[in-house]
Amino acid sequence: MPVTGKDLIALGFQQGADLGHALKTVNQLGLDGDALAHWVADNKPAAKIKLQTAPDYAFNIEAETEAEVENVTKVRQTMDILMRTPTIRGGAVMPDACPSGPDGTIPVGGVVVAQNAIHPGMHSADICCSVMVTEFADSDPANVLNAVHKATHFGPGGRTNGQRYTLNPELYDAFRGNSFLNTDKILRSTHVQLGTQGDGNHFAYVGTSRAKGTTCLVTHHGSRGPGAGLYKQGMVAAERWRTKLSDGVLKQNAWIPADSDEGRAYWDALQLIRAWTKDNHDVIHRATAALAEAEVQERFWNEHNFVFRKGDLFYHAKGATPVDTDLLPDTNGTQIVPLNMAEPVLLIRGKVNGNNLGFAPHGAGRNFSRTAHKRAMAGRTQAEIFTEETAGIDARFFSGNIDVSELPSAYKPAATVRAQMAKYGLADVVDEIVPHGCIMAGDWEKDAPWRKKAAAKWAAKQAKSP
């Protein structure tokens, strides 16, 4: 009598994709009785990993206003759920934290330490979002701001032929050799989007070092299309492992085992994305220096949406700046924390302690969503808000359209973040870059072709109405 699926399940074999193959094998071998029991014991898949009791994590944020109470409550709620993911061994929340998705999703300003696991959902689609500073020996801030306006590109898509920067061919070949990165879409975006900054809170900022009096250029953006493509591929791979290995783990917290072939390939892909993103900053800075005829004195950078590694522990930072020198392979130890376009960019240094796990805030964060902030600004024109909030600086929107959700009032008070960073011993401020001006994408969707088409269609319909 042939062995059935019920027989294997009764012996401890779990339901799933492996059951059919096992059933075929034992029947081909003609196993029964003790021989069948021994075969199942030796070949059944390991029991699925269940949610754990959440380990402790450091909570380096406190509410000072009514608006912050709700934000802080939501951050704690999502972290409490997230920490039950069975790979997690520790975590920390920074003073700029805010929720970034459904409950259980790592918040902006969150750090999560996982053992032998890479969680693509915990570095997000904007992999290696990062900041670079170039200090010039003797340059006028206005000249540098005008130069970077010519050198950079904001908005959707990328650069057209004749306006592209040159990609390192060795880096391109490395992309082609990685199983996660060798798609046509990703490979094309490495060329087309090099030297572009996207939209949202990304910027090009020019200011003056308070300590030295020198002019500095600061850029903020991530890995654009290449990183978004890797994130998409990584989430697909992690979901396969989630269904195979775990029970009860949220989709956004799926992981790839770091010691698997796929895990090693994904880790390598992350390093290539890091290299591309650094080049993405660097080409803009070099072009700016050339256009401004400015002498470069120093250049450094740091990422704040990434995965960092110590042995078999993987530190997932979503909107958190590393200060642990062991996580900084190519910087001078000084890290960059922007706050908003009207506030100084902070240069910080820090040491690892129980509160920070080797990280500091990445910026000011938000108490409200972009949409909620826009609603709160109702009753005033965008021009009025812009004039009031950018007084004294040369603030520009690349698209020509104001985006009030990126003006200073959209963010938490800079003084609050700085005070809590000091209170919890996260890092020390060693210098400030005082703002001269800033360029951001602005509301590029206002003039998007699809929006213009829809407006024209509506206008034509209204013209026909009696």
MOFENPE-V735500 format. One record per pair of residues at least 6 apart in sequence whose C-alpha atoms are under 7 Angstrom apart, sorted by the first residue. I is the first residue (numbers start at 0). J is the second residue. Records with the same first field share a line. If there is no record, write none. Layout:
I->J ; J
This chain:
1->26
2->22 ; 26
3->22
4->22
8->14
10->36 ; 39
12->39 ; 43
47->244 ; 245 ; 246
48->244 ; 245 ; 246
49->85 ; 245 ; 246 ; 247
50->83 ; 84 ; 85 ; 247 ; 248
51->83 ; 84 ; 85
52->83
53->79 ; 82 ; 83
54->82 ; 88 ; 89
55->89
56->89 ; 90 ; 91
57->90 ; 91 ; 92 ; 354
58->91 ; 92
59->92 ; 93 ; 94 ; 354 ; 423
60->92 ; 93 ; 94 ; 419
61->71
62->68 ; 71
66->366
67->366
70->97 ; 366
73->98
74->96 ; 97 ; 98 ; 106
77->102 ; 103 ; 104
78->103 ; 105
80->103
81->103 ; 104 ; 105
84->248
86->113 ; 114 ; 116
87->111 ; 112 ; 113 ; 114
88->112 ; 113 ; 114
89->111 ; 112
90->110 ; 111 ; 112
91->109 ; 110 ; 111 ; 354 ; 355 ; 356
92->108 ; 109 ; 110
93->108 ; 109 ; 359 ; 360
94->360 ; 416 ; 419 ; 420
95->108 ; 360 ; 362 ; 363 ; 364 ; 416
96->106 ; 107 ; 108 ; 109 ; 364
97->106 ; 107 ; 108 ; 364 ; 365 ; 366
98->106 ; 107
99->106 ; 107
104->251
105->121
107->317 ; 318
108->317 ; 318 ; 319 ; 360
109->316 ; 317 ; 318 ; 319
110->314 ; 315 ; 316 ; 317 ; 319
111->314 ; 315 ; 316
112->312 ; 313 ; 314 ; 315
113->312 ; 313 ; 314
114->311 ; 312 ; 313
115->256 ; 257 ; 258 ; 311 ; 312 ; 313
116->254 ; 255 ; 256 ; 257 ; 313
117->254 ; 255 ; 256 ; 257 ; 313
118->252 ; 253 ; 254 ; 255
119->230 ; 233 ; 234 ; 254
120->234 ; 251 ; 252
121->315 ; 317
122->304 ; 305 ; 306 ; 315 ; 316 ; 317
123->230
124->226 ; 227 ; 230
125->221 ; 222 ; 223 ; 226 ; 227
126->221 ; 222 ; 226 ; 304 ; 305
127->221 ; 222 ; 273 ; 276 ; 302 ; 303 ; 304 ; 305
128->220 ; 221 ; 222 ; 302 ; 303 ; 304
129->219 ; 220 ; 221 ; 301 ; 302 ; 303
130->217 ; 218 ; 219 ; 220 ; 300 ; 301 ; 302 ; 335
131->217 ; 218 ; 219 ; 280 ; 299 ; 300 ; 301
132->215 ; 216 ; 217 ; 218 ; 298 ; 299 ; 300
133->215 ; 216 ; 217 ; 284 ; 295 ; 297 ; 298 ; 299
134->213 ; 214 ; 215 ; 216 ; 295 ; 296 ; 297 ; 298
135->213 ; 214 ; 215 ; 293 ; 294 ; 295 ; 296
136->213 ; 294 ; 295 ; 296
137->213 ; 293 ; 294
138->214 ; 293
139->214
140->205 ; 206 ; 214 ; 435
142->291
143->287 ; 291
144->205 ; 436
146->287 ; 290 ; 291
147->287
150->283 ; 286 ; 287
151->194 ; 195 ; 283
152->194 ; 195 ; 196
153->195 ; 196 ; 197 ; 198 ; 397 ; 440
154->197 ; 198 ; 440 ; 443
155->197
157->191 ; 192 ; 195
158->191 ; 192
163->191
164->193 ; 194
166->190
174->180 ; 181 ; 271
175->181
177->264 ; 268
178->264
179->229 ; 232 ; 265 ; 268
180->229 ; 268
185->224 ; 225 ; 228
188->224 ; 225
189->225
193->279
194->279 ; 280 ; 282 ; 283
196->220
197->223
198->440
199->440
200->405
201->219 ; 220 ; 439
202->218 ; 219 ; 437 ; 438 ; 439
203->217 ; 218 ; 219 ; 437 ; 438 ; 439
204->216 ; 217 ; 218 ; 436 ; 437 ; 438
205->215 ; 216 ; 217 ; 434 ; 435 ; 436 ; 437
206->214 ; 215 ; 216 ; 432 ; 433 ; 434 ; 435 ; 436
207->213 ; 214 ; 215 ; 432 ; 433 ; 434
208->214 ; 215 ; 430 ; 431 ; 432 ; 433
209->430 ; 431 ; 432 ; 433
210->430
218->280
221->276
222->272 ; 276
225->272
226->272
236->255
237->253 ; 254 ; 255
238->250 ; 253
240->254 ; 255
241->253 ; 254
255->262
256->262
257->263
288->294
299->330
300->330
301->334 ; 335
302->320
303->316 ; 317 ; 318 ; 319 ; 320 ; 361
304->316 ; 317 ; 318 ; 319
305->315 ; 316 ; 317
306->313 ; 314 ; 315 ; 316
307->313 ; 314 ; 315 ; 326
308->314
318->361
319->358 ; 359 ; 360 ; 361
320->358 ; 359 ; 360 ; 361
321->357 ; 358 ; 359
322->334 ; 348 ; 349 ; 350 ; 357 ; 358 ; 359
323->350 ; 351 ; 357 ; 358
324->332
332->348
333->346 ; 347 ; 348
334->346 ; 347 ; 348
335->345 ; 346 ; 347
336->344 ; 345 ; 346 ; 361 ; 362
337->344 ; 345 ; 362
338->344 ; 362 ; 363 ; 413
339->407
340->407 ; 437
341->389 ; 392 ; 407 ; 434
342->433 ; 434
343->431 ; 432 ; 433 ; 434
344->431 ; 432 ; 433
345->428 ; 430 ; 431 ; 432
346->428 ; 429 ; 430 ; 431
347->426 ; 427 ; 428 ; 429
348->426 ; 427 ; 428 ; 429
349->425 ; 426 ; 427
350->357
351->357
354->423 ; 425
355->425
358->425
359->425 ; 426
363->410 ; 411 ; 412 ; 413 ; 416
364->410 ; 411
365->409 ; 410 ; 411
366->410 ; 411
369->404
372->404 ; 409
373->403 ; 404
381->401 ; 403
388->406 ; 407
392->434 ; 435 ; 436
393->435 ; 436 ; 437
394->436 ; 437 ; 438
395->437 ; 438 ; 439
396->438 ; 439 ; 440 ; 441
397->438 ; 439 ; 440 ; 441
398->440 ; 441 ; 442 ; 443
399->441
400->441 ; 442 ; 443
401->441 ; 442
402->441 ; 442
420->426
421->427
